[in-house]
Amino acid sequence: MREQIDWKQELLDSANFNGKQEKILKHGQKSLIDSWLLGALYTRWKKMKGYREPPTPNCLSSFLEWEKRLAKKEFYVLIEDDVLYPDW
């Protein structure tokens, strides 16, 4: 079982914060802007600890590749059974 890390408390113990940041870390977010700030504080903590996000895969595709697949008819055509209609 993984150990739970109290990142908020670790961050509070490690640095000085303004009143709003400290309040959010202690009491949680109350609005959308507070949640953005909390996310930024979490990112700050991860950088401080040296945690790195895994690299994102290359999901790029080119228009030329798409054109070639289209010319070879290598695409899937939706049929009526593929689409879910609501039961209104």
PDB file as gemmi writes it, atoms N, CA and C in Angstrom:
CRYST1    1.000    1.000    1.000  90.00  90.00  90.00 P 1                      
ATOM      1  N   MET A   1       0.839  -1.184   0.000  1.00  0.00           N  
ATOM      2  CA  MET A   1       0.000   0.000   0.000  1.00  0.00           C  
ATOM      3  C   MET A   1       0.880   1.241   0.000  1.00  0.00           C  
ATOM      4  N   ARG A   2       0.489   2.224  -0.770  1.00  0.00           N  
ATOM      5  CA  ARG A   2       1.293   3.440  -0.887  1.00  0.00           C  
ATOM      6  C   ARG A   2       1.082   4.348   0.319  1.00  0.00           C  
ATOM      7  N   GLU A   3       2.156   4.975   0.701  1.00  0.00           N  
ATOM      8  CA  GLU A   3       2.097   5.915   1.819  1.00  0.00           C  
ATOM      9  C   GLU A   3       1.466   7.222   1.346  1.00  0.00           C  
ATOM     10  N   GLN A   4       0.528   7.739   2.123  1.00  0.00           N  
ATOM     11  CA  GLN A   4      -0.100   9.014   1.791  1.00  0.00           C  
ATOM     12  C   GLN A   4       0.836  10.150   2.171  1.00  0.00           C  
ATOM     13  N   ILE A   5       1.043  11.062   1.252  1.00  0.00           N  
ATOM     14  CA  ILE A   5       1.923  12.199   1.485  1.00  0.00           C  
ATOM     15  C   ILE A   5       1.055  13.435   1.671  1.00  0.00           C  
ATOM     16  N   ASP A   6       1.273  14.144   2.770  1.00  0.00           N  
ATOM     17  CA  ASP A   6       0.550  15.389   3.007  1.00  0.00           C  
ATOM     18  C   ASP A   6       1.350  16.522   2.378  1.00  0.00           C  
ATOM     19  N   TRP A   7       1.190  16.689   1.071  1.00  0.00           N  
ATOM     20  CA  TRP A   7       1.991  17.659   0.332  1.00  0.00           C  
ATOM     21  C   TRP A   7       1.701  19.081   0.774  1.00  0.00           C  
ATOM     22  N   LYS A   8       0.461  19.339   1.195  1.00  0.00           N  
ATOM     23  CA  LYS A   8       0.123  20.701   1.626  1.00  0.00           C  
ATOM     24  C   LYS A   8       0.912  21.082   2.873  1.00  0.00           C  
ATOM     25  N   GLN A   9       0.983  20.155   3.820  1.00  0.00           N  
ATOM     26  CA  GLN A   9       1.716  20.447   5.054  1.00  0.00           C  
ATOM     27  C   GLN A   9       3.214  20.553   4.782  1.00  0.00           C  
ATOM     28  N   GLU A  10       3.730  19.697   3.926  1.00  0.00           N  
ATOM     29  CA  GLU A  10       5.148  19.787   3.562  1.00  0.00           C  
ATOM     30  C   GLU A  10       5.467  21.133   2.928  1.00  0.00           C  
ATOM     31  N   LEU A  11       4.584  21.594   2.068  1.00  0.00           N  
ATOM     32  CA  LEU A  11       4.795  22.880   1.410  1.00  0.00           C  
ATOM     33  C   LEU A  11       4.699  24.026   2.406  1.00  0.00           C  
ATOM     34  N   LEU A  12       3.742  23.944   3.328  1.00  0.00           N  
ATOM     35  CA  LEU A  12       3.617  24.986   4.354  1.00  0.00           C  
ATOM     36  C   LEU A  12       4.861  25.054   5.232  1.00  0.00           C  
ATOM     37  N   ASP A  13       5.425  23.896   5.552  1.00  0.00           N  
ATOM     38  CA  ASP A  13       6.607  23.857   6.418  1.00  0.00           C  
ATOM     39  C   ASP A  13       7.865  24.344   5.707  1.00  0.00           C  
ATOM     40  N   SER A  14       7.862  24.335   4.380  1.00  0.00           N  
ATOM     41  CA  SER A  14       9.098  24.604   3.651  1.00  0.00           C  
ATOM     42  C   SER A  14       9.283  26.050   3.220  1.00  0.00           C  
ATOM     43  N   ALA A  15       8.227  26.850   3.170  1.00  0.00           N  
ATOM     44  CA  ALA A  15       8.377  28.194   2.603  1.00  0.00           C  
ATOM     45  C   ALA A  15       7.395  29.174   3.229  1.00  0.00           C  
ATOM     46  N   ASN A  16       7.617  30.448   2.943  1.00  0.00           N  
ATOM     47  CA  ASN A  16       6.704  31.499   3.380  1.00  0.00           C  
ATOM     48  C   ASN A  16       5.689  31.775   2.276  1.00  0.00           C  
ATOM     49  N   PHE A  17       4.466  32.007   2.672  1.00  0.00           N  
ATOM     50  CA  PHE A  17       3.394  32.263   1.725  1.00  0.00           C  
ATOM     51  C   PHE A  17       2.631  33.495   2.148  1.00  0.00           C  
ATOM     52  N   ASN A  18       1.927  34.088   1.187  1.00  0.00           N  
ATOM     53  CA  ASN A  18       1.050  35.186   1.568  1.00  0.00           C  
ATOM     54  C   ASN A  18      -0.189  34.603   2.242  1.00  0.00           C  
ATOM     55  N   GLY A  19      -1.033  35.458   2.769  1.00  0.00           N  
ATOM     56  CA  GLY A  19      -2.191  35.000   3.534  1.00  0.00           C  
ATOM     57  C   GLY A  19      -3.142  34.140   2.737  1.00  0.00           C  
ATOM     58  N   LYS A  20      -3.385  34.515   1.488  1.00  0.00           N  
ATOM     59  CA  LYS A  20      -4.329  33.756   0.661  1.00  0.00           C  
ATOM     60  C   LYS A  20      -3.809  32.353   0.365  1.00  0.00           C  
ATOM     61  N   GLN A  21      -2.528  32.245   0.013  1.00  0.00           N  
ATOM     62  CA  GLN A  21      -1.959  30.932  -0.281  1.00  0.00           C  
ATOM     63  C   GLN A  21      -1.988  30.045   0.957  1.00  0.00           C  
ATOM     64  N   GLU A  22      -1.650  30.608   2.092  1.00  0.00           N  
ATOM     65  CA  GLU A  22      -1.653  29.828   3.332  1.00  0.00           C  
ATOM     66  C   GLU A  22      -3.065  29.375   3.686  1.00  0.00           C  
ATOM     67  N   LYS A  23      -4.045  30.255   3.498  1.00  0.00           N  
ATOM     68  CA  LYS A  23      -5.440  29.908   3.787  1.00  0.00           C  
ATOM     69  C   LYS A  23      -5.915  28.775   2.879  1.00  0.00           C  
ATOM     70  N   ILE A  24      -5.554  28.833   1.597  1.00  0.00           N  
ATOM     71  CA  ILE A  24      -5.959  27.780   0.660  1.00  0.00           C  
ATOM     72  C   ILE A  24      -5.305  26.452   1.034  1.00  0.00           C  
ATOM     73  N   LEU A  25      -4.031  26.487   1.415  1.00  0.00           N  
ATOM     74  CA  LEU A  25      -3.346  25.248   1.792  1.00  0.00           C  
ATOM     75  C   LEU A  25      -3.929  24.650   3.069  1.00  0.00           C  
ATOM     76  N   LYS A  26      -4.358  25.488   3.998  1.00  0.00           N  
ATOM     77  CA  LYS A  26      -4.892  24.983   5.268  1.00  0.00           C  
ATOM     78  C   LYS A  26      -6.361  24.584   5.178  1.00  0.00           C  
ATOM     79  N   HIS A  27      -7.163  25.367   4.450  1.00  0.00           N  
ATOM     80  CA  HIS A  27      -8.614  25.170   4.483  1.00  0.00           C  
ATOM     81  C   HIS A  27      -9.224  24.722   3.161  1.00  0.00           C  
ATOM     82  N   GLY A  28      -8.429  24.642   2.107  1.00  0.00           N  
ATOM     83  CA  GLY A  28      -8.950  24.197   0.820  1.00  0.00           C  
ATOM     84  C   GLY A  28      -9.480  25.340  -0.015  1.00  0.00           C  
ATOM     85  N   GLN A  29      -9.815  25.026  -1.256  1.00  0.00           N  
ATOM     86  CA  GLN A  29     -10.270  26.048  -2.183  1.00  0.00           C  
ATOM     87  C   GLN A  29     -11.769  26.278  -2.033  1.00  0.00           C  
ATOM     88  N   LYS A  30     -12.184  27.512  -2.310  1.00  0.00           N  
ATOM     89  CA  LYS A  30     -13.599  27.877  -2.233  1.00  0.00           C  
ATOM     90  C   LYS A  30     -14.141  28.359  -3.579  1.00  0.00           C  
ATOM     91  N   SER A  31     -13.262  28.590  -4.538  1.00  0.00           N  
ATOM     92  CA  SER A  31     -13.702  29.097  -5.839  1.00  0.00           C  
ATOM     93  C   SER A  31     -12.808  28.517  -6.931  1.00  0.00           C  
ATOM     94  N   LEU A  32     -13.160  28.817  -8.157  1.00  0.00           N  
ATOM     95  CA  LEU A  32     -12.385  28.329  -9.293  1.00  0.00           C  
ATOM     96  C   LEU A  32     -10.975  28.908  -9.279  1.00  0.00           C  
ATOM     97  N   ILE A  33     -10.858  30.182  -8.985  1.00  0.00           N  
ATOM     98  CA  ILE A  33      -9.535  30.817  -8.950  1.00  0.00           C  
ATOM     99  C   ILE A  33      -8.684  30.206  -7.840  1.00  0.00           C  
ATOM    100  N   ASP A  34      -9.312  29.906  -6.701  1.00  0.00           N  
ATOM    101  CA  ASP A  34      -8.581  29.244  -5.619  1.00  0.00           C  
ATOM    102  C   ASP A  34      -8.069  27.877  -6.062  1.00  0.00           C  
ATOM    103  N   SER A  35      -8.867  27.155  -6.847  1.00  0.00           N  
ATOM    104  CA  SER A  35      -8.426  25.831  -7.308  1.00  0.00           C  
ATOM    105  C   SER A  35      -7.260  25.959  -8.278  1.00  0.00           C  
ATOM    106  N   TRP A  36      -7.250  27.022  -9.102  1.00  0.00           N  
ATOM    107  CA  TRP A  36      -6.100  27.258  -9.985  1.00  0.00           C  
ATOM    108  C   TRP A  36      -4.848  27.532  -9.166  1.00  0.00           C  
ATOM    109  N   LEU A  37      -5.006  28.338  -8.127  1.00  0.00           N  
ATOM    110  CA  LEU A  37      -3.875  28.667  -7.268  1.00  0.00           C  
ATOM    111  C   LEU A  37      -3.379  27.422  -6.534  1.00  0.00           C  
ATOM    112  N   LEU A  38      -4.307  26.578  -6.079  1.00  0.00           N  
ATOM    113  CA  LEU A  38      -3.924  25.340  -5.410  1.00  0.00           C  
ATOM    114  C   LEU A  38      -3.170  24.425  -6.370  1.00  0.00           C  
ATOM    115  N   GLY A  39      -3.601  24.373  -7.624  1.00  0.00           N  
ATOM    116  CA  GLY A  39      -2.886  23.589  -8.628  1.00  0.00           C  
ATOM    117  C   GLY A  39      -1.481  24.110  -8.856  1.00  0.00           C  
ATOM    118  N   ALA A  40      -1.336  25.433  -8.862  1.00  0.00           N  
ATOM    119  CA  ALA A  40      -0.004  26.031  -9.024  1.00  0.00           C  
ATOM    120  C   ALA A  40       0.874  25.712  -7.818  1.00  0.00           C  
ATOM    121  N   LEU A  41       0.288  25.718  -6.630  1.00  0.00           N  
ATOM    122  CA  LEU A  41       1.053  25.378  -5.426  1.00  0.00           C  
ATOM    123  C   LEU A  41       1.471  23.909  -5.453  1.00  0.00           C  
ATOM    124  N   TYR A  42       0.595  23.039  -5.952  1.00  0.00           N  
ATOM    125  CA  TYR A  42       0.929  21.621  -6.064  1.00  0.00           C  
ATOM    126  C   TYR A  42       2.078  21.420  -7.055  1.00  0.00           C  
ATOM    127  N   THR A  43       2.030  22.148  -8.169  1.00  0.00           N  
ATOM    128  CA  THR A  43       3.117  22.079  -9.148  1.00  0.00           C  
ATOM    129  C   THR A  43       4.417  22.563  -8.529  1.00  0.00           C  
ATOM    130  N   ARG A  44       4.346  23.606  -7.723  1.00  0.00           N  
ATOM    131  CA  ARG A  44       5.527  24.127  -7.019  1.00  0.00           C  
ATOM    132  C   ARG A  44       6.104  23.060  -6.093  1.00  0.00           C  
ATOM    133  N   TRP A  45       5.229  22.352  -5.369  1.00  0.00           N  
ATOM    134  CA  TRP A  45       5.682  21.304  -4.453  1.00  0.00           C  
ATOM    135  C   TRP A  45       6.348  20.163  -5.226  1.00  0.00           C  
ATOM    136  N   LYS A  46       5.741  19.756  -6.374  1.00  0.00           N  
ATOM    137  CA  LYS A  46       6.330  18.672  -7.169  1.00  0.00           C  
ATOM    138  C   LYS A  46       7.711  19.055  -7.681  1.00  0.00           C  
ATOM    139  N   LYS A  47       7.872  20.306  -8.130  1.00  0.00           N  
ATOM    140  CA  LYS A  47       9.187  20.755  -8.595  1.00  0.00           C  
ATOM    141  C   LYS A  47      10.187  20.761  -7.449  1.00  0.00           C  
ATOM    142  N   MET A  48       9.732  21.181  -6.277  1.00  0.00           N  
ATOM    143  CA  MET A  48      10.602  21.233  -5.112  1.00  0.00           C  
ATOM    144  C   MET A  48      11.080  19.823  -4.727  1.00  0.00           C  
ATOM    145  N   LYS A  49      10.191  18.843  -4.860  1.00  0.00           N  
ATOM    146  CA  LYS A  49      10.521  17.463  -4.512  1.00  0.00           C  
ATOM    147  C   LYS A  49      11.248  16.727  -5.634  1.00  0.00           C  
ATOM    148  N   GLY A  50      11.226  17.286  -6.827  1.00  0.00           N  
ATOM    149  CA  GLY A  50      11.908  16.648  -7.951  1.00  0.00           C  
ATOM    150  C   GLY A  50      11.061  15.641  -8.701  1.00  0.00           C  
ATOM    151  N   TYR A  51       9.740  15.648  -8.485  1.00  0.00           N  
ATOM    152  CA  TYR A  51       8.858  14.749  -9.226  1.00  0.00           C  
ATOM    153  C   TYR A  51       8.692  15.277 -10.641  1.00  0.00           C  
ATOM    154  N   ARG A  52       8.746  14.377 -11.599  1.00  0.00           N  
ATOM    155  CA  ARG A  52       8.593  14.778 -12.995  1.00  0.00           C  
ATOM    156  C   ARG A  52       7.420  14.030 -13.614  1.00  0.00           C  
ATOM    157  N   GLU A  53       6.700  14.740 -14.450  1.00  0.00           N  
ATOM    158  CA  GLU A  53       5.599  14.130 -15.191  1.00  0.00           C  
ATOM    159  C   GLU A  53       6.182  13.279 -16.316  1.00  0.00           C  
ATOM    160  N   PRO A  54       5.559  12.144 -16.638  1.00  0.00           N  
ATOM    161  CA  PRO A  54       6.053  11.364 -17.776  1.00  0.00           C  
ATOM    162  C   PRO A  54       5.853  12.161 -19.059  1.00  0.00           C  
ATOM    163  N   PRO A  55       6.758  12.027 -20.000  1.00  0.00           N  
ATOM    164  CA  PRO A  55       6.612  12.789 -21.246  1.00  0.00           C  
ATOM    165  C   PRO A  55       5.360  12.354 -22.004  1.00  0.00           C  
ATOM    166  N   THR A  56       4.722  13.305 -22.624  1.00  0.00           N  
ATOM    167  CA  THR A  56       3.521  12.991 -23.388  1.00  0.00           C  
ATOM    168  C   THR A  56       3.912  12.351 -24.714  1.00  0.00           C  
ATOM    169  N   PRO A  57       3.122  11.396 -25.182  1.00  0.00           N  
ATOM    170  CA  PRO A  57       3.457  10.760 -26.458  1.00  0.00           C  
ATOM    171  C   PRO A  57       3.237  11.736 -27.611  1.00  0.00           C  
ATOM    172  N   ASN A  58       3.919  11.481 -28.697  1.00  0.00           N  
ATOM    173  CA  ASN A  58       3.773  12.314 -29.874  1.00  0.00           C  
ATOM    174  C   ASN A  58       2.477  11.927 -30.584  1.00  0.00           C  
ATOM    175  N   CYS A  59       1.484  12.765 -30.497  1.00  0.00           N  
ATOM    176  CA  CYS A  59       0.175  12.485 -31.086  1.00  0.00           C  
ATOM    177  C   CYS A  59      -0.071  13.301 -32.349  1.00  0.00           C  
ATOM    178  N   LEU A  60       0.993  13.809 -32.924  1.00  0.00           N  
ATOM    179  CA  LEU A  60       0.840  14.631 -34.114  1.00  0.00           C  
ATOM    180  C   LEU A  60       0.535  13.772 -35.331  1.00  0.00           C  
ATOM    181  N   SER A  61      -0.266  14.311 -36.198  1.00  0.00           N  
ATOM    182  CA  SER A  61      -0.491  13.678 -37.492  1.00  0.00           C  
ATOM    183  C   SER A  61      -0.464  14.788 -38.535  1.00  0.00           C  
ATOM    184  N   SER A  62      -0.169  14.416 -39.741  1.00  0.00           N  
ATOM    185  CA  SER A  62      -0.069  15.437 -40.773  1.00  0.00           C  
ATOM    186  C   SER A  62      -1.256  15.344 -41.721  1.00  0.00           C  
ATOM    187  N   PHE A  63      -1.528  16.437 -42.365  1.00  0.00           N  
ATOM    188  CA  PHE A  63      -2.599  16.478 -43.346  1.00  0.00           C  
ATOM    189  C   PHE A  63      -2.288  15.561 -44.525  1.00  0.00           C  
ATOM    190  N   LEU A  64      -1.001  15.472 -44.886  1.00  0.00           N  
ATOM    191  CA  LEU A  64      -0.623  14.609 -46.014  1.00  0.00           C  
ATOM    192  C   LEU A  64      -0.899  13.142 -45.703  1.00  0.00           C  
ATOM    193  N   GLU A  65      -0.602  12.711 -44.474  1.00  0.00           N  
ATOM    194  CA  GLU A  65      -0.901  11.330 -44.084  1.00  0.00           C  
ATOM    195  C   GLU A  65      -2.403  11.074 -44.163  1.00  0.00           C  
ATOM    196  N   TRP A  66      -3.179  12.025 -43.707  1.00  0.00           N  
ATOM    197  CA  TRP A  66      -4.625  11.882 -43.742  1.00  0.00           C  
ATOM    198  C   TRP A  66      -5.123  11.801 -45.181  1.00  0.00           C  
ATOM    199  N   GLU A  67      -4.569  12.628 -46.049  1.00  0.00           N  
ATOM    200  CA  GLU A  67      -4.943  12.608 -47.467  1.00  0.00           C  
ATOM    201  C   GLU A  67      -4.611  11.252 -48.101  1.00  0.00           C  
ATOM    202  N   LYS A  68      -3.447  10.692 -47.768  1.00  0.00           N  
ATOM    203  CA  LYS A  68      -3.059   9.386 -48.318  1.00  0.00           C  
ATOM    204  C   LYS A  68      -4.020   8.296 -47.854  1.00  0.00           C  
ATOM    205  N   ARG A  69      -4.356   8.315 -46.561  1.00  0.00           N  
ATOM    206  CA  ARG A  69      -5.298   7.323 -46.040  1.00  0.00           C  
ATOM    207  C   ARG A  69      -6.666   7.493 -46.684  1.00  0.00           C  
ATOM    208  N   LEU A  70      -7.048   8.713 -46.917  1.00  0.00           N  
ATOM    209  CA  LEU A  70      -8.329   8.985 -47.553  1.00  0.00           C  
ATOM    210  C   LEU A  70      -8.338   8.461 -48.990  1.00  0.00           C  
ATOM    211  N   ALA A  71      -7.235   8.652 -49.712  1.00  0.00           N  
ATOM    212  CA  ALA A  71      -7.135   8.177 -51.095  1.00  0.00           C  
ATOM    213  C   ALA A  71      -7.163   6.653 -51.163  1.00  0.00           C  
ATOM    214  N   LYS A  72      -6.557   5.982 -50.161  1.00  0.00           N  
ATOM    215  CA  LYS A  72      -6.541   4.517 -50.132  1.00  0.00           C  
ATOM    216  C   LYS A  72      -7.812   3.940 -49.513  1.00  0.00           C  
ATOM    217  N   LYS A  73      -8.704   4.823 -49.081  1.00  0.00           N  
ATOM    218  CA  LYS A  73      -9.950   4.440 -48.399  1.00  0.00           C  
ATOM    219  C   LYS A  73      -9.667   3.666 -47.118  1.00  0.00           C  
ATOM    220  N   GLU A  74      -8.641   4.104 -46.405  1.00  0.00           N  
ATOM    221  CA  GLU A  74      -8.292   3.501 -45.115  1.00  0.00           C  
ATOM    222  C   GLU A  74      -8.922   4.303 -43.981  1.00  0.00           C  
ATOM    223  N   PHE A  75     -10.203   4.355 -43.984  1.00  0.00           N  
ATOM    224  CA  PHE A  75     -10.893   5.062 -42.920  1.00  0.00           C  
ATOM    225  C   PHE A  75     -12.167   4.306 -42.593  1.00  0.00           C  
ATOM    226  N   TYR A  76     -12.703   4.574 -41.450  1.00  0.00           N  
ATOM    227  CA  TYR A  76     -13.901   3.893 -41.000  1.00  0.00           C  
ATOM    228  C   TYR A  76     -15.098   4.793 -41.252  1.00  0.00           C  
ATOM    229  N   VAL A  77     -16.114   4.244 -41.846  1.00  0.00           N  
ATOM    230  CA  VAL A  77     -17.337   4.998 -42.102  1.00  0.00           C  
ATOM    231  C   VAL A  77     -18.352   4.615 -41.034  1.00  0.00           C  
ATOM    232  N   LEU A  78     -18.876   5.615 -40.375  1.00  0.00           N  
ATOM    233  CA  LEU A  78     -19.886   5.348 -39.355  1.00  0.00           C  
ATOM    234  C   LEU A  78     -21.167   4.846 -40.002  1.00  0.00           C  
ATOM    235  N   ILE A  79     -21.753   3.855 -39.345  1.00  0.00           N  
ATOM    236  CA  ILE A  79     -23.060   3.381 -39.780  1.00  0.00           C  
ATOM    237  C   ILE A  79     -24.053   3.703 -38.669  1.00  0.00           C  
ATOM    238  N   GLU A  80     -25.308   3.488 -38.923  1.00  0.00           N  
ATOM    239  CA  GLU A  80     -26.335   3.890 -37.963  1.00  0.00           C  
ATOM    240  C   GLU A  80     -26.192   3.159 -36.630  1.00  0.00           C  
ATOM    241  N   ASP A  81     -25.699   1.923 -36.648  1.00  0.00           N  
ATOM    242  CA  ASP A  81     -25.534   1.163 -35.406  1.00  0.00           C  
ATOM    243  C   ASP A  81     -24.435   1.738 -34.512  1.00  0.00           C  
ATOM    244  N   ASP A  82     -23.530   2.531 -35.077  1.00  0.00           N  
ATOM    245  CA  ASP A  82     -22.444   3.121 -34.294  1.00  0.00           C  
ATOM    246  C   ASP A  82     -22.902   4.320 -33.470  1.00  0.00           C  
ATOM    247  N   VAL A  83     -24.011   4.904 -33.846  1.00  0.00           N  
ATOM    248  CA  VAL A  83     -24.471   6.131 -33.204  1.00  0.00           C  
ATOM    249  C   VAL A  83     -25.547   5.787 -32.191  1.00  0.00           C  
ATOM    250  N   LEU A  84     -25.387   6.287 -30.981  1.00  0.00           N  
ATOM    251  CA  LEU A  84     -26.387   6.058 -29.944  1.00  0.00           C  
ATOM    252  C   LEU A  84     -27.372   7.222 -29.933  1.00  0.00           C  
ATOM    253  N   TYR A  85     -28.622   6.904 -30.108  1.00  0.00           N  
ATOM    254  CA  TYR A  85     -29.657   7.925 -30.080  1.00  0.00           C  
ATOM    255  C   TYR A  85     -30.364   7.874 -28.730  1.00  0.00           C  
ATOM    256  N   PRO A  86     -30.764   9.022 -28.205  1.00  0.00           N  
ATOM    257  CA  PRO A  86     -31.497   9.002 -26.929  1.00  0.00           C  
ATOM    258  C   PRO A  86     -32.889   8.396 -27.119  1.00  0.00           C  
ATOM    259  N   ASP A  87     -33.408   7.834 -26.051  1.00  0.00           N  
ATOM    260  CA  ASP A  87     -34.737   7.199 -26.093  1.00  0.00           C  
ATOM    261  C   ASP A  87     -35.819   8.202 -25.713  1.00  0.00           C  
ATOM    262  N   TRP A  88     -35.930   9.283 -26.447  1.00  0.00           N  
ATOM    263  CA  TRP A  88     -36.932  10.299 -26.101  1.00  0.00           C  
ATOM    264  C   TRP A  88     -38.244   9.917 -26.630  1.00  0.00           C  
TER     265      TRP A  88                                                      
END                                                                             
